[in-house]
Amino acid sequence: MRAIWTGAIGFGLVNIPIKMYSAVQNSDLDLDMLDKKDHANIRFKRVNGTTGKEVEYANIVKGYKLDGEYVVLDDKDFERASPQKSKTIDISDFVRESEIDSIYYETPYYLEPEKSGVRAYALLHEALVKSEKAAIGSFVLRSKEHLCVLKPRGKAIVLNRIRFAEEIRSTEELNLPDVKPKPAELKMALSLIDQLTGEFDIDKFKDTYASELLKIIKAKASGKKPAATKMKVTHRKSTDLISQLKASLKKAS
């Protein structure tokens, strides 16, 4: 794995040098965009909006439009905005992870200690395990400030980027129901939940779409016509919720 950020965790007055690695990888098939006529690869270019000419990546800068004019920023400007947050994951709070709504979670990363930070890293890891708490912190990555949660996973400390409150849209514009279910319906729904309740095992959930799509690709490559897959449609015999719940319970048993 290649580190995408290097810096330190600020735990009180303790400084823990770390490297950050992406904790996830894409399970999608790597599909290329092609020209329908001759299957030539489609390329995207960075083009000057005025001249129409391609611009080398090294010649591209970032700017903010202010009063109709662009103010160009460089790496030093981003660091000046908050030199500490550009290099430090500053822990400010400790909370119970259950208190954090899942809507705030964004992207997970692994944190690995540098040699000089091994003992302090192990100390923070063990303290998080024993306290059953998660650390809340903030840092700057790619010219944007991020809020984050640090928690132990195995021997590692995992950093999860989380969204700020202002990034979550309100539900006020949604047309949501304001009705209460009938007691009998709720009782059967709870029974169905009980029947389907078990220990969470992530390994039993597979990305089957990608594997099925790969089968179709291989079949087409060998000159075979992919078999048409019939969509399974469940026809409701009744619009009555009780009848549907009874049928669901029977199917789940």
CORCOR-V329823 format. One record per residue. PHI is phi in degrees with one decimal (* if undefined). Layout:
BEGIN
<<PHI> <PHI>>
END
This chain:
BEGIN
<<*> <-107.7> <-65.4> <-103.4> <-162.5> <-125.7> <-178.8> <-153.5> <-93.7> <-97.2> <-114.6> <63.5> <-92.9> <-85.5> <-112.2> <-116.9> <-63.2> <-141.5> <-118.5> <-110.8> <-126.9> <-64.0> <-95.5> <-127.5> <-140.4> <-76.2> <-100.7> <-69.0> <-74.8> <-82.6> <-93.2> <-94.9> <-89.0> <-125.4> <-74.3> <-58.8> <-71.4> <-129.1> <61.7> <-71.7> <-67.2> <-87.5> <-113.5> <-103.0> <-119.1> <-89.2> <-116.7> <-67.4> <-65.0> <-94.5> <-90.7> <79.7> <-86.8> <-69.6> <-113.4> <-64.9> <-57.4> <-63.3> <-98.7> <-96.5> <-123.3> <-103.7> <-145.2> <-119.2> <-83.0> <-129.7> <53.8> <83.7> <-122.2> <-86.6> <-102.4> <-83.9> <-114.4> <-119.9> <-57.5> <-65.6> <-65.1> <-65.0> <-69.5> <-63.7> <-59.7> <-166.2> <-58.4> <-69.8> <-70.0> <-73.1> <-127.0> <-132.8> <-88.6> <-89.2> <-75.3> <-116.3> <-145.7> <-128.1> <-139.9> <-80.5> <-59.2> <-62.3> <-78.5> <-95.4> <-63.8> <-63.0> <-63.8> <-81.4> <-69.9> <-125.7> <-134.9> <-95.0> <-137.6> <-90.9> <-109.6> <-118.5> <-76.5> <-73.3> <-54.8> <-74.3> <-113.9> <-59.5> <-65.8> <-68.2> <-61.8> <-62.6> <-64.3> <-63.0> <-57.8> <-67.0> <-65.7> <-67.0> <-64.0> <-66.5> <-81.1> <56.0> <-118.8> <-115.2> <-94.2> <-107.7> <-147.4> <-145.2> <-160.5> <-111.3> <-135.2> <53.4> <60.9> <-136.5> <-79.5> <-125.6> <-89.5> <-149.4> <-119.6> <-110.8> <-149.2> <-77.9> <-144.2> <63.5> <-89.4> <-97.7> <-103.3> <-103.5> <-103.7> <-108.2> <-67.9> <-126.7> <-81.2> <-75.7> <-57.1> <-70.6> <-87.4> <-94.5> <-71.7> <-75.5> <-93.5> <-60.6> <-83.7> <-85.6> <-91.7> <-97.9> <-69.3> <-125.5> <-126.9> <-106.1> <-69.6> <-70.4> <-52.6> <-66.7> <-65.0> <-63.7> <-61.8> <-71.5> <-63.3> <-66.6> <-64.9> <-65.6> <-61.9> <-60.5> <-65.2> <-96.0> <-82.9> <-159.9> <-70.3> <-73.6> <-129.7> <-62.0> <-67.7> <-83.8> <-100.2> <-120.4> <-81.0> <-75.9> <-62.9> <-63.3> <-69.1> <-69.0> <-64.7> <-64.9> <-61.8> <-65.5> <-61.4> <-66.2> <-65.3> <-66.2> <-65.5> <-90.5> <88.1> <-86.2> <-87.2> <-57.6> <-66.8> <-73.0> <-96.1> <-80.7> <-76.5> <-83.3> <-108.9> <-96.2> <-90.1> <-80.9> <-78.0> <-146.9> <-92.3> <-76.2> <-61.1> <-59.5> <-63.2> <-66.5> <-67.0> <-61.7> <-63.7> <-64.9> <-63.2> <-65.4> <-68.6> <-76.9> <-77.7>>
END
